[in-house]
Amino acid sequence: MENRLKELREEYNLTQEELAGRVGVSRQTIISLEKGRYTPSLILAFKLAKVFSLKIEEVFIFEMKGAD
């Protein structure tokens, strides 16, 4: 799953540490999310979207592979 976290975080002038604090996770979690190595829980995805006043679909890009 791709996401726009790094782009949004920079647009809002937030550090990884600040964003992590706002949603209650570690800085490492934010790093892993930004690099696409971690898929967030639904609750975390909602929290992250809320920080930016966006819908989940505006932060996370989900594409089903092989669903023709």
HELIX and SHEET records of a PDB file:
HELIX    1   1 LEU A    5  GLU A   11  1                                   7    
HELIX    2   2 GLN A   16  VAL A   23  1                                   8    
HELIX    3   3 ARG A   27  GLU A   34  1                                   8    
HELIX    4   4 LEU A   42  VAL A   51  1                                  10    
HELIX    5   5 ILE A   56  VAL A   59  1                                   4    
SHEET    1   A 2 GLU A   2  ASN A   3  0                                        
SHEET    2   A 2 PHE A  60  ILE A  61 -1                                        
END                                                                             
